[in-house]
Amino acid sequence: MAAKRFHLGWFMNFTPDLWNEPFANGGSPWTGEFYMEMAKALERACFDYIMVEDKLSVSESYGGSSEIYLKHAIGMVPKHDPAPLAALMSAATKRLGIVITMSTMAYPPFLLARLCSTLDHIAGGRFGWNIVTSAEDFAAQNFGMDQLPPRELRYDMADEYLDLVCKLFDSWEPDAVVMDREKGVYADYKKVHPINFKGKFFKCRGPLNTARSPQGRPVFVQAGGSPRGREFAAKHADSIITLADGLEGMKWYRDDIRKRAAAHGRNPDDVKVLYLVIPTLAETKEAAYAKRDRMISSPAFIEQTLGLVSAITDIDFSKFDLDSMLPPLTTNGEQGSLDKFAQWGSGKTLRQLIYESAEFDSSIELIGTPDQVADRMGEIIEEVGGDGFLITMHNQSVSRKQVIEVTDGLVPALQRRGLVRTEYKYPTLRENLRDF
Ligand SMILES: Cc1cc2nc3c(=O)[nH]c(=O)nc-3n(C[C@H](O)[C@H](O)[C@H](O)COP(=O)(O)O)c2cc1C
């Protein structure tokens, strides 16, 4: 029986990353050169897409100060704008999908639609938007609010926002640009329409002032975790990314999304669920475990982990005793990530949770040689039913060495098993996602 093929994405952020590691990238990250190289490497490995994470604040969640965020500069700050980086990565590649994160809280819908349309043109139909509603009060305070609206309201606003931007994307009919030299007509004004949108939260006249982009609208990526978030994702997204909890959690999440998508009249096969994973790769299984143990025993690991969890939950983890259990906690931020970290009911101390959080960003443990990990990935997809993996590294930070281990070790092992593509079939990201 032929192996069930699956999709691959990579989740990273535009930061200084592993600046003080033995295999640091060197040089300035801000020219985008390293990330262009990374995009080329992922294209060589036929990834579906590279996805840039984003946040819009300098956090002070841990200890009421920005100190540890600025001190470690890992994953959090400084963090540069992904949109110009998307243009550079698009120019450096021909087939790889380029997905960036933008918040519905931050961009006026017209500007976002215009930016997406422009980037989809630059990328020749390979652009995607990771739709987030933001999860931090510090971010809200950079946009004139005192605090984040509650989650349900954020998603209600985002639903209307999506409705509006889709109308803007469609405000140019597919054949509006005629470029008729004889008649001297560039675009047919009868095929470009105002939208006169008046919603509960947004108002916009339209039409968009960019030409219709190759994909019409960008590929929508989303990461809803809460019931409301999953409903939003299942209604809109072409690809859903998730941090699930083990095999059962992965299967449960995908089944839930597929049911919700069908209830919205969508073909569930048009919604590709990618599971966030951190593969730890080495020449032998023992070396792979040693590599992970080295990482979690580094002195900065505790502070970095708690800083990150504080930032995405708006909860100050500096006030909890490392050798006691956590009290019950809820957040208006990333509840799913909090739940995964806290392992409620496990009886574990905060210190144990931190050490186990080497897998915090991994839906399931993937550790060993490229061949061992490739076998495991095949088994997992067989069991959960589909659709692929979103590879990341701890704190979404990345070095050249880590990229090569995946593109030149793991991916060839997957390809030998017929589990991932060996060449792109289509020019656009949406078509490649729907290929299998
Ligand atoms: C793989 C993954 C990537 C995410 N990337 C971002 C991001 O770049 N920026 C952001 O503000 N939120 C990001 N989030 C948070 C989600 O947008 C969402 O808020 C979170 O999964 C919680 O779901 P909920 O909003 O339904 O509670 C990400 C979540 C996951 C699982």
Ligand as a Chemical Component Dictionary entry (heavy atoms), coordinates in Angstrom:
data_LIG
# 
_chem_comp.id                   LIG 
_chem_comp.type                 NON-POLYMER 
_chem_comp.pdbx_formal_charge   0 
_chem_comp.three_letter_code    LIG 
# 
loop_
_chem_comp_atom.comp_id 
_chem_comp_atom.atom_id 
_chem_comp_atom.alt_atom_id 
_chem_comp_atom.type_symbol 
_chem_comp_atom.charge 
_chem_comp_atom.model_Cartn_x 
_chem_comp_atom.model_Cartn_y 
_chem_comp_atom.model_Cartn_z 
_chem_comp_atom.pdbx_ordinal 
LIG C1  C1  C 0 1.461  26.999 16.021 1  
LIG C2  C2  C 0 0.887  28.270 16.582 2  
LIG C3  C3  C 0 1.345  29.495 16.125 3  
LIG C4  C4  C 0 0.832  30.691 16.637 4  
LIG N1  N1  N 0 1.355  31.878 16.200 5  
LIG C5  C5  C 0 0.950  33.039 16.753 6  
LIG C6  C6  C 0 1.561  34.272 16.379 7  
LIG O1  O1  O 0 2.480  34.322 15.572 8  
LIG N2  N2  N 0 1.107  35.406 16.972 9  
LIG C7  C7  C 0 0.091  35.400 17.883 10 
LIG O2  O2  O 0 -0.281 36.482 18.376 11 
LIG N3  N3  N 0 -0.523 34.245 18.235 12 
LIG C8  C8  C 0 -0.086 33.079 17.706 13 
LIG N4  N4  N 0 -0.681 31.887 18.101 14 
LIG C9  C9  C 0 -1.825 31.904 19.011 15 
LIG C10 C10 C 0 -3.113 31.605 18.257 16 
LIG O3  O3  O 0 -3.405 32.616 17.333 17 
LIG C11 C11 C 0 -4.299 31.433 19.230 18 
LIG O4  O4  O 0 -4.559 32.621 19.923 19 
LIG C12 C12 C 0 -3.990 30.333 20.220 20 
LIG O5  O5  O 0 -3.767 29.128 19.536 21 
LIG C13 C13 C 0 -5.122 30.151 21.252 22 
LIG O6  O6  O 0 -6.350 29.855 20.648 23 
LIG P1  P1  P 0 -7.629 30.698 20.977 24 
LIG O7  O7  O 0 -7.373 32.072 20.394 25 
LIG O8  O8  O 0 -8.751 29.987 20.302 26 
LIG O9  O9  O 0 -7.724 30.731 22.472 27 
LIG C14 C14 C 0 -0.176 30.673 17.615 28 
LIG C15 C15 C 0 -0.639 29.426 18.070 29 
LIG C16 C16 C 0 -0.134 28.237 17.590 30 
LIG C17 C17 C 0 -0.643 26.934 18.110 31 
# 
loop_
_chem_comp_bond.comp_id 
_chem_comp_bond.atom_id_1 
_chem_comp_bond.atom_id_2 
_chem_comp_bond.value_order 
_chem_comp_bond.pdbx_ordinal 
LIG C1  C2  SING 1  
LIG C2  C3  SING 2  
LIG C2  C16 DOUB 3  
LIG C3  C4  DOUB 4  
LIG C4  N1  SING 5  
LIG C4  C14 SING 6  
LIG N1  C5  DOUB 7  
LIG C5  C6  SING 8  
LIG C5  C8  SING 9  
LIG C6  O1  DOUB 10 
LIG C6  N2  SING 11 
LIG N2  C7  SING 12 
LIG C7  O2  DOUB 13 
LIG C7  N3  SING 14 
LIG N3  C8  DOUB 15 
LIG C8  N4  SING 16 
LIG N4  C9  SING 17 
LIG N4  C14 SING 18 
LIG C9  C10 SING 19 
LIG C10 O3  SING 20 
LIG C10 C11 SING 21 
LIG C11 O4  SING 22 
LIG C11 C12 SING 23 
LIG C12 O5  SING 24 
LIG C12 C13 SING 25 
LIG C13 O6  SING 26 
LIG O6  P1  SING 27 
LIG P1  O7  DOUB 28 
LIG P1  O8  SING 29 
LIG P1  O9  SING 30 
LIG C14 C15 DOUB 31 
LIG C15 C16 SING 32 
LIG C16 C17 SING 33 
# 
